[in-house]
Amino acid sequence: MLLPCKTIVRFGCLFGVILLCLPPLNQAEDKPSFSGEEVTYTRKARALKGYLSKPAGPGPFPAVIYNHGGLGDRIGGCPKETSEALAKASYVGFSPLRRQTISMQGHMEDVLDALEYVKGLDYVDKDRIAMMGFSRGGHLTFIAGAAQKDLKAIVIMACAPGMGDREQFLLHAKEISAPVLLMVSENDQAQADHVALMKQIKNSLEKENKQVEFILYPPYKNDGHRMFFEISSYWKAVLKVLNTNLNKQ
């Protein structure tokens, strides 16, 4: 049955009002899920820079510190991208840029200063902090994980051997209390045998009855060390260990 003309006009007006009241279809998609910036923080009279990314909202959020690799002023890994990927996953991500020296003297101090900086952010849950590191940053993360008993998870990617006593370095395994994720590519042996070292770390942790997961990835292009210069397939394993250990209230 046909509706009266007046009814049709009223229905059309009402439909128009409804359309005006509805938000744009992509409004939720356009809303940023995180914010990021380069910050300068000062600890013990030394000014350092870093990439800080924060999820949208007031928090408090769990936080993850990422320690980059590299040598001197050559940064290894992806500090900015990692901090942003962490924020997209609802973590505060902080990637400190350590002093640009070839010697690692003082680098551990920079790492621990970064940890204190993150703990001082009012939107960070200080009881839910993890640390991850690549190459030299992985070396430092292993030592920091032994010294800091309040870390909830440790992720180490292709740990660099360093110049110190290997046996002394591995002894830190007995002091680690957090679950550890170890990741390395099968062909990460060009600059140093990172595969062998990661297996030694795994064996040392298992000997001390620590909670450890070891992932040996297939060969990555011509140099397995480059696998961690971008956020790629390994990121799924990172989020799994973080979600398991940092989302416990």
C-alpha positions in Angstrom: 0.0 0.0 0.0 1.3 3.5 -0.9 2.0 5.8 2.0 0.5 9.3 2.0 2.8 11.9 0.6 3.1 13.8 3.9 4.3 10.6 5.6 6.9 10.1 3.0 8.3 13.6 3.5 8.4 13.2 7.3 10.2 9.8 7.0 12.7 11.4 4.7 13.4 14.3 7.1 13.8 11.9 10.0 16.3 9.7 8.0 18.3 12.9 7.2 18.5 13.8 10.9 19.7 10.3 11.7 22.4 10.5 9.1 23.6 13.9 10.5 23.8 12.5 14.0 25.9 9.4 13.0 29.7 9.8 13.3 31.8 9.3 10.2 32.4 5.6 9.5 36.2 6.0 9.8 36.2 8.2 12.9 37.2 5.3 15.3 39.9 4.2 12.8 41.4 7.7 12.6 41.8 8.0 16.4 45.5 7.4 17.2 46.1 4.3 19.4 49.4 5.7 20.7 51.7 8.7 20.9 55.4 8.8 20.4 58.2 11.3 20.8 62.0 11.6 21.2 62.8 12.5 24.8 65.8 13.7 26.7 66.2 12.4 30.2 68.9 13.1 32.7 70.3 10.7 35.3 73.4 11.2 37.3 74.3 14.4 35.4 74.3 12.6 32.0 71.8 13.7 29.4 70.5 10.8 27.2 68.0 10.6 24.5 65.4 7.9 23.7 62.2 7.0 21.9 59.2 6.9 24.2 55.8 5.6 23.0 52.6 5.5 25.1 49.3 3.9 24.4 46.2 6.2 24.3 44.6 6.6 27.7 45.7 7.5 31.2 47.1 4.1 32.3 48.8 2.8 34.3 50.3 0.6 31.6 52.9 -2.1 31.7 56.2 -1.0 30.2 59.0 -2.5 28.2 62.5 -1.2 27.7 64.3 -2.0 24.5 68.1 -2.0 24.4 69.5 -1.5 20.9 72.6 -3.1 19.4 75.3 -1.5 17.3 78.8 -0.2 17.7 79.7 3.4 18.6 77.4 5.8 16.7 76.0 3.0 14.5 72.7 1.9 15.9 71.8 -1.8 15.5 68.2 -2.9 15.5 65.1 -0.7 15.3 64.7 1.4 18.5 61.9 3.8 17.3 59.9 1.1 15.5 60.1 -1.2 18.5 58.9 1.4 20.9 56.0 2.2 18.6 55.1 -1.5 18.1 55.1 -2.0 21.9 52.7 1.0 22.3 50.4 -0.4 19.6 50.3 -3.6 21.8 49.2 -1.5 24.8 52.7 -1.3 26.5 54.7 1.8 27.2 57.7 1.3 25.0 61.0 3.0 25.7 64.2 2.7 23.6 67.1 4.5 25.3 70.0 5.6 23.1 73.1 4.8 25.0 76.4 6.7 25.0 78.0 6.4 21.5 81.2 4.6 22.5 82.8 1.5 21.1 83.8 0.4 24.6 80.8 -0.8 26.6 82.1 0.9 29.7 79.3 2.8 31.3 76.6 1.3 29.0 75.1 -0.7 31.8 74.7 2.5 33.8 72.7 3.9 30.9 70.5 0.9 30.8 69.7 1.1 34.5 69.2 4.8 34.3 66.6 4.1 31.6 64.9 1.7 33.9 64.7 4.3 36.6 63.4 6.9 34.2 60.5 4.6 33.1 59.7 3.8 36.7 59.3 7.5 37.3 56.6 8.0 34.6 53.2 8.4 36.4 51.4 6.4 33.7 53.6 3.3 34.1 52.7 0.4 36.4 56.0 -0.1 38.2 55.1 -3.7 39.1 54.8 -4.7 35.4 58.1 -3.9 33.6 60.0 -6.1 31.2 63.3 -5.6 29.3 64.4 -6.7 25.8 67.6 -6.3 23.9 69.3 -7.0 20.6 73.0 -7.9 20.0 75.0 -5.6 22.4 71.7 -4.6 23.9 70.9 -8.3 24.5 74.3 -8.7 26.3 73.3 -5.8 28.6 69.8 -7.1 29.1 71.1 -10.4 30.3 73.3 -8.7 32.9 70.5 -6.2 33.9 68.1 -9.1 34.2 70.4 -10.7 36.8 70.7 -7.4 38.8 67.0 -6.3 38.7 64.8 -8.8 40.4 61.6 -6.9 39.7 61.6 -7.5 35.9 58.6 -9.6 34.8 60.1 -10.8 31.5 63.3 -10.8 29.6 63.7 -11.0 25.8 67.1 -11.4 24.2 67.7 -11.4 20.5 71.0 -12.5 19.0 73.1 -11.6 22.1 76.6 -10.2 21.2 79.5 -12.0 22.9 81.2 -8.9 24.3 84.9 -8.7 25.1 84.8 -10.1 28.7 85.1 -13.5 30.2 82.5 -15.7 28.7 82.2 -18.0 31.7 81.8 -15.1 34.0 79.1 -13.7 31.8 77.2 -16.9 31.8 77.3 -17.1 35.6 74.7 -14.4 35.6 72.1 -17.0 34.7 71.8 -18.2 38.3 70.8 -14.6 39.4 67.9 -14.2 36.9 64.4 -14.7 38.2 62.2 -13.6 35.3 61.1 -15.8 32.4 63.5 -15.5 29.5 62.9 -15.7 25.7 65.9 -16.3 23.5 65.7 -15.7 19.7 68.3 -16.1 17.0 68.4 -16.8 13.3 70.1 -20.0 12.1 72.6 -18.1 9.9 73.6 -15.4 12.4 77.2 -16.3 12.3 78.8 -13.7 10.1 80.2 -11.2 12.6 80.3 -13.6 15.5 78.7 -17.0 16.3 75.6 -15.6 17.9 73.9 -19.0 17.6 76.5 -20.7 19.7 76.3 -18.0 22.4 72.5 -18.1 22.5 72.7 -21.9 23.0 75.2 -21.4 25.8 72.9 -18.9 27.5 70.0 -21.4 27.1 72.0 -24.2 28.6 73.2 -22.0 31.5 69.6 -21.0 32.3 68.3 -24.5 32.1 71.1 -25.7 34.4 69.9 -23.2 37.0 66.3 -24.4 36.5 65.2 -21.1 35.1 62.2 -20.6 32.9 63.5 -20.2 29.4 62.3 -20.5 25.8 64.7 -20.8 22.9 63.6 -20.1 19.3 66.0 -20.8 16.4 64.6 -19.2 13.3 65.4 -20.3 9.7 68.2 -18.5 7.9 67.4 -14.9 7.2 68.6 -13.6 3.8 72.4 -13.4 3.7 72.9 -12.3 7.3 70.7 -13.6 10.2 71.8 -10.7 12.4 69.8 -8.4 10.1 66.5 -10.2 11.0 66.1 -8.0 14.1 66.6 -4.7 12.2 62.9 -4.6 11.6 59.6 -5.8 13.2 59.0 -9.1 11.5 57.9 -12.6 12.1 59.6 -12.9 15.5 57.3 -10.2 16.9 54.6 -12.7 17.5 56.8 -14.6 20.0 57.7 -11.3 21.7 54.1 -10.3 22.3 53.3 -13.8 23.6 55.8 -13.7 26.4 55.0 -10.1 27.2 51.2 -10.8 27.3 51.7 -13.8 29.5 53.9 -12.2 32.1 53.0 -8.5 32.1 49.2 -8.7 32.0 49.0 -10.5 35.3 47.6 -8.0 37.9 
